[in-house]
Amino acid sequence: MSKPGASVEASRRAEEVRLGGKLAGLSLRRQVFVLALWPLLEQVLAFFVGLTDLLISGRMAEGADRVAILDAMGLGGYVGWFFNILQGAVATGVMALVSRATGARDQPLADRGLGQGLWLGVIAGFGSFVLLQAGIKLLIHWVGLSPAAAVQADVYLRVLSYSGPFSGAMFAINSALRGSGDTRTPFYAMIVVNLVNMAASWTLVFGPAPWGGRGVDGIALGTVIGWVAGLLTVAVLLAMRSDGGLRWTRHGLTPHRETMKRIVRVGAPQSLEVAGMWFIHAYGIRVIAGLPEKGSLGAHILAIRVESMSFLPGFAIATAAAALAGQYLGAGSKEMAVRAVRASWKSAVILMTAMGFLFVFGREWLIGWMAPGSELHLRLAAPLLLICALTQPFFATCIVLKTSMRGAGATHTVMRWSFGSMFFYRIFGLWALSHTPWNSLTGVWIVLSIDLLTQAIVFSRLHFRGKWLDARV
């Protein structure tokens, strides 16, 4: 039995743990704020990029042609997740390694994590490019898009695939920087990505000759140009760094098998998880594309774009939780790692729940803004935002707890439980729904919301059990 005051003493010892670098001397609440601020601004900007793509695609045509384009862009949005199968795995492994090294104040290891992450990111991005180019026809056929939407999707995806090596490298670099406690530099680089993307896409579609006049390939080419510009920006910023933080070094850039193995060991389960998630989501897209009412896929992606107003900031807070969990574990304090995650969890739940009220009272205006004059999309998407509003606390819980566990290196745990829940609800549940009279877009979203509720309960229990704190990186 513990002695009186033992918990107070343990708390005092935890408070004595201090991080170095840019987080030195800051309170826990301030650390969460500093690490989440720049990713939050980055996610807000990313929202407007996605919004710009929808505004462009929603104004390129009218009637049946607009329905086909929006359905194609809906598939394109999910293919963006496909890039995360390999690229996201590298980024997760890099963040876990660099955050642990930073917490332990091992700068050479952190620099090596940056350099090896760059090479792995390029390899992962090139792999994404090859796989997507080879599988576009099969994917479009399997999803079951209409002939008109299939043509648009093929054009869009073939151009988009060229962004793979550039986005893969940049994902890895940005994750290393965030793991080290520097979220400002990735923000600057992503500003370049997003602004160049928006300007280039708009010019290539609506601009004067010889630049303008393109279709969905113009939107995709704008995305590729944006990633190239952003990668050059972050590479130059790191080369110019003189503040003693994460930077390019010769020993860091020299291929190092052991460091790569450590990154892959942590990231591989993430890769399997995301691959499984992607195929599960692809099945969901097939179910939605096959619903009796035309325009369901376009309405689905419109609702997700609106919902991203809440979950993108949620991911920014989760990024802070992951970085702090890794750094405090590297510094030898499990208690402070737990405190950091719970402070982030509370912030995300409050913020995303508040955004849910906007979805309830502003849903018709938000949908009408993205697809002006489309009564079909308004009628289909408006009920989805009501469901979305109710699930915000559960979504916030899933985002923060799963991301923080990955940042701590517990990717096996996240993969096992996340994949299991999603397979049950998003494969078996949607299949069962498709054989009932309630088979509709609203019914699909109800099934998806039950999956979020289940995962929130499961990962809350796993968090409080605490075994994720013992993950090896």
Residue pairs with C-beta under 8 A, 6 or more apart in sequence:
10 335
11 335
14 333
14 335
14 336
14 339
15 336
17 328
17 331
17 332
17 333
17 336
18 24
18 25
18 331
19 26
19 31
19 102
19 103
19 181
19 327
19 328
19 331
20 102
20 105
21 102
21 180
21 181
21 182
21 245
22 34
22 180
22 181
22 182
22 245
23 31
23 34
23 35
23 181
23 327
26 34
28 324
28 336
28 339
28 340
28 343
29 343
31 320
31 324
31 340
32 317
32 320
32 321
32 324
32 340
32 343
32 344
32 347
34 183
34 320
35 178
35 181
35 183
35 319
35 320
35 323
35 324
36 183
36 316
36 317
36 319
36 320
36 344
36 347
37 183
38 183
38 184
38 186
38 187
39 178
39 183
39 186
39 187
39 315
39 316
39 319
39 320
40 313
40 316
40 317
41 187
42 186
42 187
42 190
42 191
42 316
43 312
43 313
43 315
43 316
44 312
44 313
45 190
45 191
45 194
45 195
46 190
46 194
46 312
47 305
47 308
47 309
47 312
48 194
48 198
49 194
49 197
49 198
50 77
50 305
50 308
51 305
51 370
52 197
52 198
52 201
52 202
53 73
53 201
53 219
54 70
54 73
54 301
54 302
54 305
54 370
54 371
55 370
56 201
56 202
56 205
56 206
56 219
57 69
57 70
57 73
57 216
57 219
58 66
58 69
58 70
58 370
58 371
58 372
58 374
59 372
60 66
60 69
60 205
60 215
60 216
61 68
61 69
64 148
65 148
66 371
66 374
67 149
67 294
67 295
67 298
67 376
68 146
68 148
68 149
68 151
68 152
69 149
69 152
69 216
70 295
70 297
70 298
70 301
70 302
70 371
70 377
71 145
71 146
71 149
71 152
71 153
71 289
71 295
71 297
71 298
72 145
72 149
72 150
72 152
72 153
72 156
72 216
73 152
73 156
73 216
73 219
73 298
73 301
74 285
74 297
74 298
74 300
74 301
75 139
75 140
75 143
75 145
75 149
75 153
75 157
75 285
75 297
76 153
76 156
76 157
76 160
76 216
76 220
77 301
77 304
78 278
78 281
78 282
78 285
79 132
79 139
79 157
79 160
80 160
81 274
81 277
81 278
81 281
82 128
82 131
82 132
82 278
83 125
83 128
83 132
83 163
83 164
83 167
83 168
84 274
84 278
85 128
85 271
85 274
85 275
85 278
86 124
86 125
86 127
86 128
86 168
86 271
87 121
87 124
87 125
87 128
87 164
87 167
87 168
87 171
87 172
88 171
88 270
88 271
88 274
89 124
89 264
89 267
89 268
89 270
89 271
89 274
90 117
90 120
90 121
90 124
90 168
90 171
90 172
90 175
90 263
90 267
91 117
91 121
91 171
91 172
91 174
91 175
91 267
92 175
92 266
92 267
92 270
92 406
92 407
92 411
93 117
93 120
93 262
93 263
93 264
93 265
93 266
93 267
93 268
93 270
94 113
94 114
94 116
94 117
94 120
94 121
94 172
94 175
94 176
94 179
94 263
94 267
95 175
95 176
95 178
95 179
95 322
95 323
95 326
95 406
95 407
96 179
96 266
96 326
96 406
96 407
96 408
96 409
96 411
96 473
97 109
97 113
97 179
97 259
97 262
97 263
97 266
97 473
98 110
98 113
98 114
98 117
98 175
98 176
98 179
98 180
98 246
98 326
99 179
99 180
99 322
99 323
99 325
99 326
99 327
99 330
99 407
100 326
100 327
100 329
100 330
100 409
100 473
101 107
101 109
101 110
101 113
101 330
102 110
102 179
102 180
102 181
102 326
102 327
102 330
103 326
103 327
103 328
103 329
103 330
103 331
104 330
104 331
108 249
108 251
108 252
109 259
110 176
110 179
110 180
110 246
111 246
111 247
111 248
111 249
111 251
111 252
112 249
112 251
112 252
112 256
112 259
113 176
113 179
113 252
113 259
113 263
114 173
114 176
114 177
114 238
114 246
114 247
114 248
114 252
115 248
115 249
115 251
115 252
115 253
115 254
115 256
116 252
116 255
116 256
116 259
116 260
116 263
117 172
117 173
117 175
117 176
117 263
118 169
118 172
118 173
118 253
119 255
119 260
120 172
120 260
120 263
120 264
121 168
121 169
121 170
121 171
121 172
121 173
122 165
122 168
122 169
123 168
124 168
124 172
125 164
125 165
125 166
125 167
125 168
125 169
126 164
126 165
126 168
127 164
128 161
128 164
128 168
129 161
129 162
129 164
129 165
132 157
132 160
132 161
132 164
133 158
133 161
136 153
136 154
136 157
136 158
136 161
137 154
139 157
139 282
140 150
140 153
140 154
140 157
141 150
142 282
142 286
143 282
143 285
143 286
143 289
144 286
144 289
144 290
145 153
145 289
145 297
146 294
149 297
152 215
152 216
155 215
155 216
155 217
155 220
156 216
156 217
156 219
156 220
157 220
158 220
159 217
159 220
159 221
159 224
160 220
160 223
160 224
162 224
163 223
163 224
163 227
166 224
166 227
166 228
166 230
166 231
167 227
169 231
170 189
170 193
170 227
170 230
170 231
170 234
173 186
173 189
173 231
173 234
173 235
173 238
174 186
174 189
174 190
174 234
176 246
177 183
177 185
177 186
177 234
177 246
178 186
178 319
178 322
178 323
179 322
179 323
179 326
179 327
179 407
180 245
180 246
181 323
181 327
182 245
182 246
183 319
183 320
183 323
185 234
185 237
185 238
186 234
188 233
188 234
188 237
189 230
189 231
189 233
189 234
189 237
190 230
192 226
192 229
192 230
192 233
193 226
193 227
193 229
193 230
194 226
195 226
196 222
196 225
196 226
196 229
196 230
197 222
197 223
197 225
197 226
197 227
198 222
198 226
199 222
200 221
200 222
200 225
200 226
201 218
201 219
201 221
201 222
201 223
202 222
203 211
203 212
203 222
204 211
204 212
204 214
204 218
204 219
204 221
204 222
205 212
205 213
205 214
205 215
205 218
205 219
206 212
207 213
212 218
214 221
238 246
238 247
238 248
239 247
239 248
241 247
262 473
266 409
266 411
266 473
267 411
268 411
269 411
269 412
269 414
269 415
270 406
270 411
270 414
270 415
272 415
272 419
273 411
273 414
273 415
273 418
273 419
276 415
276 419
276 422
276 423
277 418
277 419
277 422
280 422
280 423
280 426
280 427
281 426
283 426
283 427
283 430
284 426
284 430
284 444
284 448
285 297
287 430
287 431
287 433
287 434
287 444
288 296
288 297
288 300
288 441
288 444
289 296
289 297
290 434
291 439
291 440
291 441
291 444
292 439
293 380
293 440
293 441
294 376
295 376
295 377
295 380
296 380
296 441
298 371
298 377
299 376
299 377
299 380
299 381
299 384
299 441
300 381
300 384
300 441
300 444
302 367
302 370
302 371
302 377
302 381
303 367
303 381
303 384
303 385
303 388
303 445
305 370
306 359
306 363
306 366
306 367
306 370
306 381
306 385
306 388
307 359
307 385
307 388
309 355
309 358
310 351
310 352
310 355
310 356
310 359
310 392
310 395
311 352
311 395
311 399
313 348
313 351
313 352
313 355
314 348
314 351
314 352
314 395
314 396
314 399
314 400
315 399
315 403
317 344
317 347
317 348
317 351
317 399
317 400
318 344
318 348
318 399
318 400
318 402
318 403
318 404
319 403
320 340
320 344
321 340
321 341
321 344
321 345
321 400
321 403
321 404
321 407
322 403
322 404
322 406
322 407
322 408
323 407
324 337
324 340
324 341
324 344
325 337
325 340
325 341
325 404
325 405
325 407
325 408
326 407
326 408
326 409
326 473
328 334
328 336
328 337
328 340
329 337
329 408
329 469
334 466
334 469
337 408
337 469
338 466
338 469
341 400
341 401
341 404
341 463
344 400
344 404
345 396
345 397
345 400
345 401
348 396
348 397
348 399
348 400
349 392
349 393
349 396
349 397
351 396
352 392
352 393
352 395
352 396
353 392
353 393
353 396
355 392
356 388
356 389
356 390
356 392
357 389
358 366
359 366
359 385
359 386
359 388
359 389
360 385
360 386
360 389
363 381
363 382
363 385
363 386
364 378
364 382
366 385
367 377
367 378
367 381
367 382
367 385
368 378
371 377
371 378
380 441
383 442
383 445
384 441
384 442
384 445
387 442
387 445
387 446
387 449
388 445
388 449
390 449
391 449
391 452
391 453
393 456
394 449
394 452
394 453
394 455
394 456
395 452
395 456
397 456
397 459
397 460
398 452
398 455
398 456
398 459
401 459
401 460
401 462
401 463
402 414
402 418
402 455
402 459
404 463
405 411
405 413
405 414
405 459
405 462
405 463
405 468
405 471
406 414
408 468
408 469
408 471
409 471
409 472
409 473
410 467
410 468
410 471
411 471
412 471
413 462
413 467
413 468
413 471
414 459
417 455
417 458
417 459
417 462
418 455
421 451
421 454
421 455
421 458
422 451
422 455
424 451
425 447
425 448
425 450
425 451
425 454
426 447
426 448
426 451
429 447
429 450
429 451
430 444
430 447
433 439
433 443
433 444
433 447
436 443
462 468
